[in-house]
Amino acid sequence: MSRVVVTGRIPETAIEKLRAEHDVHAWTGSESIGREELLHRVAGADAVVSLLTERIDAELLDAAGPQLKVVANVAVGYDNIDVPACTERGIVATNTPGVLTEATADIAMGLVLMATRRLGEGERLIRSRQAWKWGMFFLLGSSLQGKTLGVVGMGGIGQATARRAKAFGMDIVYQSRSELDPVIAAELGARRVDLDELLTVSDVVSLHCPYGPATHHLIGAEQLAAMKSSAFLVNTARGPIVDETALASALREGVIAGAGLDVFEREPQVHPALLDLENVVLVPHLGSATVETRTAMAMLAADNALAVLSGEQPPAPIN
């Protein structure tokens, strides 16, 4: 039996699947595992099932030892993993794409609705127990029908978000490294543009691109200034894609109308300036937070680890 180390709490069904074949050591603490404890636990591991809260770098890979065969990340994003370091050591790195597509698109569309219709402001007003009265100009928001959604990164989640937006009567433009399949493009009525054009024509910009050096602060002061003053920004991808200092300034000064964020630059910290603003919706990385999705993610990660340990090709390899 191989030694499998799970770096954080995951659904028990995935633990049971791993335990049926291997010796599993799973972290069960309510808080994230500390770095020193993690380095100690991975020693001698043949497989590491990791959460996005853990940094899987050369130090950790060396601490595990030369027998380590696979790092199975329970996430679609893998900016927490040093993939070249894995490749250099002959370690397979995997992720969990596909299974969280619909749940994350739901959150993206939810943020669009919350931001444009000022639902967060309304809910806070009610809970503050302040007196309020219906009126023609009370908490006026913006409708979506006939407006344009700009999707940055037209992978599976971007496409799923675009389908939801189309159902609300929105037009779709997108920026992506490659063209959409013509059948999908026709279904969505989506037009490919460069980022500069997308920012200027969109009423809502929704971010779905992967995070890496090329997309660090992809949306900064210059890009925010290019957007319509009536536009909204939504980020369900990775926090550092957006320069939060620039975003807070743009929201405060009316450069754009509002924003909805599920991810943050320095999670779990949130930029203090954002916390003081009414025109931004802030939720704590809930994109994949359904029972069904988190279970599917954990099960796919388990399948990835089990495949590699059996000498087979994993369902979702990164390298």
PyMOL commands that set and color helices and strands:
alter all, ss='L'
color gray80, all
select helices_A, chain A and resi 12-19+35-41+58-64+83-88+101-116+119-127+156-167+182-188+195-201+213-215+221-226+239-241+244-252+272-275+291-309
alter helices_A, ss='H'
color red, helices_A
select strands_A, chain A and resi 3-6+23-26+47-50+70-73+92-94+148-152+171-175+190-192+204-207+232-235+258-261+280-282
alter strands_A, ss='S'
color yellow, strands_A
deselect
rebuild
show_as cartoon
